[in-house]
Amino acid sequence: MNETKNYRRQAKQQPPFEVSSDFVVHDNIKHDLLGFYSRFPCKIESCCLCYVVKGKLKVSINLGEHDVVAGDFVIILPGSFLQVKQVSHDTLISFEGYSSTFLKKINFWRIISPIMQYVVKQPVLSLNEQMGNFYRESFSIMTKAANFGPEFMTDSIAQSALVVAIDMLAGALKTNMVKGEIVKHTSRDHAIVGEFMQLAIENYRSEHKISFYAHEASLTLSHFCNVISKTTGMTAQQIIMNLIIMDAKTQLKGSDAAVADIAYSLGFSTPTTFNRYFKTYTGMTPQEYRNNDNN
């Protein structure tokens, strides 16, 4: 199965990014393709699992800056915003992508919940050599299986591949096969975070108030905010703000839509309110950001 041309076509149409079929896998993504995601943030509609075989990158995921090197595993949740800031010419990445439509069919947020608290705070995880080899070999096997054609790459196989990838990572986190300090939280805490992230991604354009999300989670506002803050290292308001600002940046750089239309699409009652909000968090007005070639 050859998806490279499809990826290139989609990349030129930023934003958003969505894989072209329910499940896509490759073990030879190189620097030239990644360069298409360097111009401005791109909204990722799919779930993307990436293992860096060689090279190094600097990426922004939901406004967080990350230096990514060989041996790192990257999980990009659907609804995230990605920008590749730098990429070395020797970069080689193994990749699995799951479409937003497919994720809804398999209840993705339940599958990802065991590692949600880690991924929200640390989307880039540094694996030890043994676990890294596992992911490299599994991506290679799935790539070969995909080449047999769609008759072999069924929904059940794609779902199994995702479950195995997530469960193995959960095991690695529990047994110190992931380098660096990992902060652990209760299963109830990460379930709350998982529910919030799903709600936030689905509703941030229309619901800016944290009270809405606390109510949907059947929690008091103070308890809800405390769980989100201690589990993710960010306040719930910061998470909503990140989604709004990244969406605004993506529309400003990736479309010709009027600033007023972007403001309304993000749930602001007036363009003036949006302008003030955007400038508070970025230091410039939406139009200044759009006209600034350095962003």
KOLKESE-672387 format. One record per residue (C-alpha): residue in one letter; residue number from 1; x, y, z. Coordinates in nm, 3 decimals. Example, Ala and Ser with C-alpha at 12.3 -4.5 7.8 and 13.67 -1.06 7.14 Angstrom:
BEGIN
A,1,1.230,-0.450,0.780
S,2,1.367,-0.106,0.714
***
This chain:
BEGIN
M,1,0.000,0.000,0.000
N,2,0.151,0.329,-0.109
E,3,0.028,0.626,0.098
T,4,0.315,0.868,0.041
K,5,0.143,1.062,-0.237
N,6,-0.171,1.087,-0.025
Y,7,0.029,1.221,0.268
R,8,0.195,1.480,0.046
R,9,-0.139,1.591,-0.095
Q,10,-0.293,1.618,0.250
A,11,0.009,1.806,0.385
K,12,-0.023,2.071,0.114
Q,13,-0.387,2.116,0.217
Q,14,-0.316,2.202,0.579
P,15,-0.517,2.207,0.799
P,16,-0.639,1.958,0.919
F,17,-0.454,1.627,0.893
E,18,-0.659,1.308,0.860
V,19,-0.529,0.972,0.743
S,20,-0.682,0.859,0.414
S,21,-0.823,0.531,0.546
D,22,-0.923,0.380,0.880
F,23,-0.572,0.252,0.949
V,24,-0.242,0.355,0.790
V,25,0.101,0.219,0.880
H,26,0.451,0.296,0.746
D,27,0.800,0.218,0.867
N,28,0.988,0.467,0.643
I,29,0.859,0.820,0.699
K,30,1.148,1.057,0.615
H,31,1.242,1.420,0.669
D,32,1.112,1.555,0.338
L,33,0.754,1.455,0.420
L,34,0.773,1.594,0.773
G,35,0.885,1.928,0.631
F,36,0.532,1.989,0.505
Y,37,0.422,2.040,0.867
S,38,0.672,2.315,0.944
R,39,0.489,2.623,0.813
F,40,0.226,2.655,1.084
P,41,0.037,2.439,1.338
C,42,-0.176,2.165,1.186
K,43,-0.479,2.019,1.360
I,44,-0.453,1.640,1.381
E,45,-0.789,1.467,1.351
S,46,-0.639,1.117,1.368
C,47,-0.453,0.934,1.643
C,48,-0.087,0.906,1.543
L,49,0.168,0.671,1.701
C,50,0.528,0.737,1.598
Y,51,0.856,0.567,1.683
V,52,1.171,0.759,1.590
V,53,1.423,0.515,1.442
K,54,1.687,0.773,1.345
G,55,1.749,1.146,1.349
K,56,1.613,1.424,1.565
L,57,1.329,1.674,1.552
K,58,1.197,1.975,1.738
V,59,0.820,1.974,1.748
S,60,0.539,2.168,1.909
I,61,0.243,1.965,2.033
N,62,-0.039,2.176,2.177
L,63,0.205,2.463,2.238
G,64,0.450,2.240,2.427
E,65,0.800,2.232,2.275
H,66,0.970,1.891,2.252
D,67,1.313,1.775,2.139
V,68,1.261,1.431,1.983
V,69,1.547,1.190,1.918
A,70,1.602,0.829,1.812
G,71,1.437,0.592,2.058
D,72,1.149,0.828,2.138
F,73,0.785,0.728,2.106
V,74,0.536,1.003,2.021
I,75,0.161,0.983,2.074
I,76,-0.048,1.253,1.909
L,77,-0.405,1.243,2.030
P,78,-0.692,1.336,1.797
G,79,-0.771,1.704,1.824
S,80,-0.408,1.795,1.896
F,81,-0.213,2.064,1.715
L,82,0.127,1.976,1.570
Q,83,0.405,2.182,1.418
V,84,0.743,2.046,1.314
K,85,0.996,2.318,1.394
Q,86,1.318,2.138,1.289
V,87,1.398,1.799,1.141
S,88,1.736,1.642,1.060
H,89,1.799,1.501,0.712
D,90,1.864,1.149,0.845
T,91,1.530,1.128,1.027
L,92,1.343,0.799,0.988
I,93,1.010,0.736,1.162
S,94,0.777,0.437,1.192
F,95,0.415,0.550,1.199
E,96,0.064,0.420,1.265
G,97,-0.238,0.642,1.205
Y,98,-0.602,0.579,1.294
S,99,-0.878,0.792,1.141
S,100,-1.123,0.989,1.355
T,101,-1.410,0.784,1.211
F,102,-1.241,0.458,1.308
L,103,-1.161,0.587,1.657
K,104,-1.528,0.655,1.722
K,105,-1.618,0.301,1.619
I,106,-1.377,0.141,1.866
N,107,-1.427,0.374,2.167
F,108,-1.072,0.508,2.147
W,109,-1.087,0.713,2.468
R,110,-1.152,0.397,2.669
I,111,-0.853,0.224,2.507
I,112,-0.618,0.515,2.570
S,113,-0.736,0.585,2.926
P,114,-0.467,0.374,3.106
I,115,-0.193,0.605,2.976
M,116,-0.390,0.926,2.933
Q,117,-0.235,1.095,3.235
Y,118,0.113,1.039,3.094
V,119,0.033,1.133,2.735
V,120,-0.136,1.462,2.820
K,121,0.173,1.579,3.006
Q,122,0.438,1.386,2.812
P,123,0.337,1.308,2.450
V,124,0.703,1.226,2.381
L,125,0.831,0.925,2.578
S,126,1.190,0.800,2.568
L,127,1.193,0.419,2.554
N,128,1.473,0.187,2.653
E,129,1.638,-0.018,2.379
Q,130,1.433,-0.334,2.437
M,131,1.098,-0.159,2.417
G,132,1.215,0.053,2.124
N,133,1.307,-0.257,1.929
F,134,0.963,-0.401,1.998
Y,135,0.787,-0.101,1.844
R,136,1.022,-0.085,1.548
E,137,0.964,-0.453,1.469
S,138,0.587,-0.432,1.524
F,139,0.554,-0.132,1.292
S,140,0.758,-0.321,1.031
I,141,0.536,-0.628,1.058
M,142,0.218,-0.421,1.030
T,143,0.360,-0.238,0.726
K,144,0.423,-0.571,0.555
A,145,0.074,-0.693,0.647
A,146,-0.081,-0.374,0.502
N,147,0.094,-0.443,0.172
F,148,-0.120,-0.756,0.129
G,149,-0.419,-0.528,0.073
P,150,-0.736,-0.415,0.253
E,151,-0.873,-0.769,0.270
F,152,-0.604,-0.848,0.526
M,153,-0.607,-0.515,0.712
T,154,-0.948,-0.557,0.875
D,155,-1.098,-0.338,1.146
S,156,-1.031,-0.606,1.406
I,157,-0.662,-0.625,1.312
A,158,-0.628,-0.246,1.317
Q,159,-0.798,-0.228,1.656
S,160,-0.577,-0.508,1.789
A,161,-0.266,-0.323,1.669
L,162,-0.374,-0.013,1.859
V,163,-0.463,-0.205,2.176
V,164,-0.129,-0.390,2.173
A,165,0.065,-0.066,2.118
I,166,-0.114,0.108,2.407
D,167,-0.106,-0.188,2.645
M,168,0.265,-0.244,2.586
L,169,0.331,0.123,2.655
A,170,0.124,0.104,2.975
G,171,0.337,-0.193,3.082
A,172,0.655,-0.007,2.998
L,173,0.546,0.287,3.211
K,174,0.476,0.059,3.507
T,175,0.805,-0.130,3.483
N,176,1.042,0.163,3.426
M,177,1.111,0.080,3.061
V,178,1.047,0.448,2.987
K,179,1.335,0.680,3.071
G,180,1.290,0.987,3.284
E,181,1.062,1.068,3.575
I,182,0.703,0.955,3.530
V,183,0.442,1.093,3.769
K,184,0.176,0.834,3.852
H,185,-0.184,0.902,3.941
T,186,-0.483,0.697,4.041
S,187,-0.693,0.519,3.779
R,188,-0.988,0.740,3.875
D,189,-0.781,1.052,3.815
H,190,-0.672,0.948,3.468
A,191,-1.029,0.843,3.386
I,192,-1.141,1.198,3.472
V,193,-0.862,1.343,3.257
G,194,-0.955,1.113,2.969
E,195,-1.319,1.219,2.990
F,196,-1.222,1.585,3.008
M,197,-0.989,1.562,2.708
Q,198,-1.260,1.400,2.499
L,199,-1.512,1.663,2.605
A,200,-1.264,1.945,2.551
I,201,-1.170,1.834,2.201
E,202,-1.538,1.799,2.107
N,203,-1.665,2.121,2.270
Y,204,-1.388,2.381,2.311
R,205,-1.521,2.590,2.025
S,206,-1.858,2.639,2.193
E,207,-1.786,2.585,2.564
H,208,-1.510,2.799,2.715
K,209,-1.622,2.780,3.079
I,210,-1.470,2.510,3.299
S,211,-1.795,2.475,3.492
F,212,-1.945,2.304,3.185
Y,213,-1.680,2.031,3.189
A,214,-1.701,1.982,3.566
H,215,-2.078,1.942,3.537
E,216,-2.044,1.688,3.254
A,217,-1.800,1.491,3.471
S,218,-2.046,1.506,3.766
L,219,-1.782,1.668,3.988
T,220,-1.767,1.985,4.191
L,221,-1.574,2.260,4.017
S,222,-1.297,2.267,4.280
H,223,-1.245,1.889,4.278
F,224,-1.249,1.875,3.899
C,225,-0.993,2.156,3.866
N,226,-0.769,1.998,4.131
V,227,-0.763,1.659,3.953
I,228,-0.687,1.811,3.612
S,229,-0.412,2.032,3.752
K,230,-0.229,1.768,3.958
T,231,-0.261,1.500,3.688
T,232,-0.165,1.697,3.380
G,233,0.047,1.978,3.521
M,234,-0.184,2.228,3.351
T,235,-0.507,2.390,3.463
A,236,-0.826,2.297,3.284
Q,237,-0.847,2.657,3.163
Q,238,-0.498,2.635,3.015
I,239,-0.593,2.321,2.824
I,240,-0.902,2.489,2.678
M,241,-0.700,2.802,2.600
N,242,-0.433,2.596,2.422
L,243,-0.696,2.434,2.201
I,244,-0.857,2.768,2.116
I,245,-0.528,2.946,2.041
M,246,-0.387,2.662,1.833
D,247,-0.710,2.637,1.635
A,248,-0.702,3.013,1.579
K,249,-0.339,3.001,1.465
T,250,-0.416,2.716,1.229
Q,251,-0.707,2.901,1.070
L,252,-0.515,3.230,1.049
K,253,-0.217,3.072,0.871
G,254,-0.394,2.795,0.684
S,255,-0.698,2.972,0.543
D,256,-0.817,3.304,0.401
A,257,-1.111,3.322,0.641
A,258,-1.184,3.666,0.781
V,259,-1.076,3.722,1.141
A,260,-1.438,3.786,1.233
D,261,-1.545,3.450,1.089
I,262,-1.265,3.275,1.281
A,263,-1.379,3.450,1.599
Y,264,-1.736,3.328,1.557
S,265,-1.621,2.975,1.469
L,266,-1.436,2.960,1.801
G,267,-1.735,3.065,2.007
F,268,-1.657,3.434,2.062
S,269,-1.952,3.670,2.060
T,270,-1.760,3.951,1.889
P,271,-1.435,3.984,1.692
T,272,-1.319,4.240,1.951
T,273,-1.346,3.984,2.231
F,274,-1.152,3.733,2.023
N,275,-0.884,3.990,1.936
R,276,-0.836,4.072,2.303
Y,277,-0.825,3.705,2.403
F,278,-0.575,3.616,2.128
K,279,-0.346,3.908,2.211
T,280,-0.350,3.824,2.583
Y,281,-0.202,3.480,2.516
T,282,0.018,3.550,2.212
G,283,0.126,3.912,2.248
M,284,-0.015,4.012,1.907
T,285,-0.349,4.057,1.740
P,286,-0.484,3.787,1.507
Q,287,-0.410,4.002,1.202
E,288,-0.055,4.073,1.323
Y,289,-0.001,3.699,1.368
R,290,-0.135,3.628,1.019
N,291,0.094,3.889,0.862
N,292,0.404,3.784,1.057
D,293,0.612,3.547,0.843
N,294,0.827,3.448,1.141
N,295,0.544,3.254,1.305
***
